[in-house]
Amino acid sequence: MSVDSDSDHSFGDWVENGTSSVKCLFCELLFDDVPEAIVHCAKDHSFDFSIAKRKYNMDFYSYIKCINYTRTQLQEDENFNPSTLFEVDLQPWNDDKYLAPILKDDPWLMIDIDDVVEDDKESESGFTVNFENNQCTLSSEHFSHIQNKIQSVTKQLEVKEKELVEAHDLIAQMKDTLTKVLSAQPEDCINTASTIKLEDDQGYFNSYSSVDIHYEMLKDVVRTQCYSSAILTNIPSYVGKTVLDLGTGSGILSMFMAKAQAVKVFAVDEADILYNAMDNFRENGFDNIVPIKGRIEDVTLPVEKVDAIVSEWMGYFLLFESMLDSLIFARDKYLNENGVMLPNECNLFISGVSDENRYNELLGFWSDVYGFRMPSLRTETLNKAQVEIVPDDRIITQEFKLCTFDMYTCDTNSTNFKVEFKLNVNKTCLMTSIVGYFDSKFNNENPVTLSTAPYSPPTHWKQTVFLLPNPINVTEGDVLVGEFQCSRNIKQVRSLIVTITINNNTYNYNVS
């Protein structure tokens, strides 16, 4: 298919690369632009487009045809008199054949007649402009109107300029913030995480609407019996009290509290499992449990304050899922001054692990997957914290407490912390990972401790394992010094980012 060479250039290129001067239609004089040439034609050749525009209501296309008609007449008749062209009532150029340009890249055709020729019809303001001998005469009223208009436009321009400056500053601030977020190290997250709102949680709550997850938690004997003991061995603390069960799930904790003779238990949950809990309450004859569907942040309890808050809010590595935020909200809004939190204290620990078989099982797998290497998936495995049970005989250091969470005083920024740690080595071996775990304390008259440590009976929380990309040869008596940092994942606020620095190497992990 042949293509005309002119089609290789856009209209914009045609205009930009056109002649730098405009020749008069009727003589050899050159002008900087077409409007200047139009003024010359009206003055020196009596070829006045302002007259034509008024007389024939000339538009863009009429103007083009008029220019091409005039050029045709000049080519055919050397004595063509342009001054007589606009004296006739007819428009001899009113034929579509004159839409075709006579000259290539004719600069006279690159303008809009409305942009360069004033219309002396009555303006929108009601004033009349008189044109005579190429001069414009304004009345004093019209002149005053124009001055007022100029002042009005000037004020509007000042406002727009101010808005433009403000918009420029705002864009600069947004750019600076975005740059910090995109390049943020976990320490940057520490300063911003507390302002993150947990929105669009439907997927999270839907996961807790499944019976399977509640079956797993209820058959966790350690978990469930610890709560039962903390409540039922301290019945005098709850007799006649009002209680909030936050994240009630199957309703087991609410029923423990009702059995402990709490006068009223408010069972709050956004997940649909609450409807099953309501059946459980009726089936067991508890009419003092009030189910409330919704997020604690969105609902209103029928009482101003409660005497106790019970919640099984802990996630993997204690802080995963960020339910601590909801617990703190409930505490600050509803708990009496001397009210009870169950549990009331949580502690987070780490220890060193040596388990070469498990390490090779998890990472060596990607070296030969049916004859293929998959190193990127090995990297993904390294970057994601593993949730599994660590045999206690694989622990090769003393444990180190990273931090303590006092449920009466901690805040939403407690999730973000940075701690220097020391691991005292008990065995000469190859350390392949660091394991994290927690305990929850119910410090009532008869205290109870729920532990998820490797040397305690296993729970559904298991432990959280951080595989070391570079295992460390350690000797009994060594002290490994490092830094442990935890922060929210800004993109997925219910997840965590953990950074471990040890032996001058820094490793990042996702807890999700």
Secondary structure in CASP SS format (residue, H / E / C, confidence):
PFRMAT SS
TARGET T0000
AUTHOR 0000-0000-0000
METHOD secondary structure of the structure
MODEL  1
M C 1.00
S C 1.00
V C 1.00
D C 1.00
S H 1.00
D H 1.00
S H 1.00
D H 1.00
H C 1.00
S C 1.00
F H 1.00
G H 1.00
D H 1.00
W H 1.00
V H 1.00
E H 1.00
N C 1.00
G C 1.00
T C 1.00
S C 1.00
S C 1.00
V E 1.00
K E 1.00
C C 1.00
L C 1.00
F C 1.00
C C 1.00
E C 1.00
L C 1.00
L E 1.00
F E 1.00
D C 1.00
D C 1.00
V H 1.00
P H 1.00
E H 1.00
A H 1.00
I H 1.00
V H 1.00
H H 1.00
C H 1.00
A H 1.00
K H 1.00
D H 1.00
H C 1.00
S C 1.00
F C 1.00
D C 1.00
F H 1.00
S H 1.00
I H 1.00
A H 1.00
K H 1.00
R H 1.00
K H 1.00
Y H 1.00
N C 1.00
M C 1.00
D C 1.00
F H 1.00
Y H 1.00
S H 1.00
Y H 1.00
I H 1.00
K H 1.00
C H 1.00
I H 1.00
N H 1.00
Y H 1.00
T H 1.00
R H 1.00
T H 1.00
Q H 1.00
L H 1.00
Q H 1.00
E H 1.00
D C 1.00
E C 1.00
N C 1.00
F C 1.00
N C 1.00
P H 1.00
S H 1.00
T H 1.00
L H 1.00
F H 1.00
E H 1.00
V C 1.00
D C 1.00
L C 1.00
Q C 1.00
P C 1.00
W C 1.00
N C 1.00
D C 1.00
D H 1.00
K H 1.00
Y H 1.00
L H 1.00
A C 1.00
P C 1.00
I C 1.00
L C 1.00
K C 1.00
D C 1.00
D C 1.00
P H 1.00
W H 1.00
L H 1.00
M C 1.00
I C 1.00
D C 1.00
I H 1.00
D H 1.00
D H 1.00
V H 1.00
V C 1.00
E C 1.00
D C 1.00
D C 1.00
K C 1.00
E C 1.00
S C 1.00
E C 1.00
S C 1.00
G C 1.00
F C 1.00
T C 1.00
V C 1.00
N E 1.00
F E 1.00
E E 1.00
N C 1.00
N C 1.00
Q E 1.00
C E 1.00
T E 1.00
L C 1.00
S C 1.00
S H 1.00
E H 1.00
H H 1.00
F H 1.00
S H 1.00
H H 1.00
I H 1.00
Q H 1.00
N H 1.00
K H 1.00
I H 1.00
Q H 1.00
S H 1.00
V H 1.00
T H 1.00
K H 1.00
Q H 1.00
L H 1.00
E H 1.00
V H 1.00
K H 1.00
E H 1.00
K H 1.00
E H 1.00
L H 1.00
V H 1.00
E H 1.00
A H 1.00
H H 1.00
D H 1.00
L H 1.00
I H 1.00
A H 1.00
Q H 1.00
M H 1.00
K H 1.00
D H 1.00
T H 1.00
L H 1.00
T H 1.00
K H 1.00
V H 1.00
L H 1.00
S C 1.00
A C 1.00
Q C 1.00
P H 1.00
E H 1.00
D H 1.00
C H 1.00
I H 1.00
N H 1.00
T H 1.00
A H 1.00
S H 1.00
T H 1.00
I C 1.00
K C 1.00
L C 1.00
E C 1.00
D C 1.00
D C 1.00
Q H 1.00
G H 1.00
Y H 1.00
F H 1.00
N H 1.00
S H 1.00
Y C 1.00
S C 1.00
S C 1.00
V H 1.00
D H 1.00
I H 1.00
H H 1.00
Y H 1.00
E H 1.00
M H 1.00
L H 1.00
K C 1.00
D C 1.00
V H 1.00
V H 1.00
R H 1.00
T H 1.00
Q H 1.00
C H 1.00
Y H 1.00
S H 1.00
S H 1.00
A H 1.00
I H 1.00
L H 1.00
T C 1.00
N C 1.00
I H 1.00
P H 1.00
S H 1.00
Y C 1.00
V C 1.00
G C 1.00
K C 1.00
T E 1.00
V E 1.00
L E 1.00
D E 1.00
L E 1.00
G C 1.00
T C 1.00
G C 1.00
S C 1.00
G C 1.00
I H 1.00
L H 1.00
S H 1.00
M H 1.00
F H 1.00
M H 1.00
A H 1.00
K H 1.00
A C 1.00
Q C 1.00
A C 1.00
V C 1.00
K E 1.00
V E 1.00
F E 1.00
A E 1.00
V E 1.00
D E 1.00
E C 1.00
A C 1.00
D C 1.00
I H 1.00
L H 1.00
Y H 1.00
N H 1.00
A H 1.00
M H 1.00
D H 1.00
N H 1.00
F H 1.00
R H 1.00
E H 1.00
N C 1.00
G C 1.00
F C 1.00
D C 1.00
N C 1.00
I E 1.00
V E 1.00
P E 1.00
I E 1.00
K E 1.00
G C 1.00
R C 1.00
I C 1.00
E C 1.00
D C 1.00
V C 1.00
T C 1.00
L C 1.00
P C 1.00
V C 1.00
E C 1.00
K C 1.00
V E 1.00
D E 1.00
A E 1.00
I E 1.00
V E 1.00
S E 1.00
E C 1.00
W C 1.00
M C 1.00
G E 1.00
Y C 1.00
F C 1.00
L E 1.00
L C 1.00
F C 1.00
E C 1.00
S C 1.00
M C 1.00
L H 1.00
D H 1.00
S H 1.00
L H 1.00
I H 1.00
F H 1.00
A H 1.00
R H 1.00
D H 1.00
K H 1.00
Y H 1.00
L E 1.00
N E 1.00
E E 1.00
N E 1.00
G E 1.00
V E 1.00
M E 1.00
L E 1.00
P C 1.00
N C 1.00
E E 1.00
C E 1.00
N E 1.00
L E 1.00
F E 1.00
I E 1.00
S E 1.00
G E 1.00
V E 1.00
S C 1.00
D C 1.00
E H 1.00
N H 1.00
R H 1.00
Y H 1.00
N H 1.00
E H 1.00
L H 1.00
L H 1.00
G H 1.00
F H 1.00
W H 1.00
S H 1.00
D C 1.00
V E 1.00
Y C 1.00
G C 1.00
F E 1.00
R C 1.00
M C 1.00
P H 1.00
S H 1.00
L H 1.00
R H 1.00
T H 1.00
E H 1.00
T H 1.00
L H 1.00
N H 1.00
K E 1.00
A C 1.00
Q E 1.00
V E 1.00
E E 1.00
I C 1.00
V C 1.00
P C 1.00
D H 1.00
D H 1.00
R H 1.00
I E 1.00
I C 1.00
T E 1.00
Q C 1.00
E C 1.00
F E 1.00
K E 1.00
L E 1.00
C E 1.00
T E 1.00
F E 1.00
D E 1.00
M C 1.00
Y C 1.00
T C 1.00
C C 1.00
D C 1.00
T H 1.00
N H 1.00
S H 1.00
T H 1.00
N C 1.00
F E 1.00
K E 1.00
V E 1.00
E E 1.00
F E 1.00
K E 1.00
L E 1.00
N E 1.00
V E 1.00
N C 1.00
K C 1.00
T C 1.00
C E 1.00
L E 1.00
M E 1.00
T E 1.00
S E 1.00
I E 1.00
V E 1.00
G E 1.00
Y E 1.00
F E 1.00
D E 1.00
S E 1.00
K E 1.00
F E 1.00
N C 1.00
N C 1.00
E C 1.00
N C 1.00
P C 1.00
V E 1.00
T E 1.00
L E 1.00
S E 1.00
T C 1.00
A C 1.00
P C 1.00
Y C 1.00
S C 1.00
P C 1.00
P C 1.00
T C 1.00
H C 1.00
W C 1.00
K C 1.00
Q E 1.00
T E 1.00
V E 1.00
F E 1.00
L E 1.00
L E 1.00
P E 1.00
N E 1.00
P E 1.00
I E 1.00
N E 1.00
V E 1.00
T C 1.00
E C 1.00
G C 1.00
D C 1.00
V E 1.00
L E 1.00
V E 1.00
G E 1.00
E E 1.00
F E 1.00
Q E 1.00
C E 1.00
S E 1.00
R E 1.00
N C 1.00
I C 1.00
K C 1.00
Q C 1.00
V C 1.00
R C 1.00
S C 1.00
L E 1.00
I E 1.00
V E 1.00
T E 1.00
I E 1.00
T E 1.00
I E 1.00
N C 1.00
N C 1.00
N E 1.00
T E 1.00
Y E 1.00
N E 1.00
Y E 1.00
N E 1.00
V E 1.00
S C 1.00
END
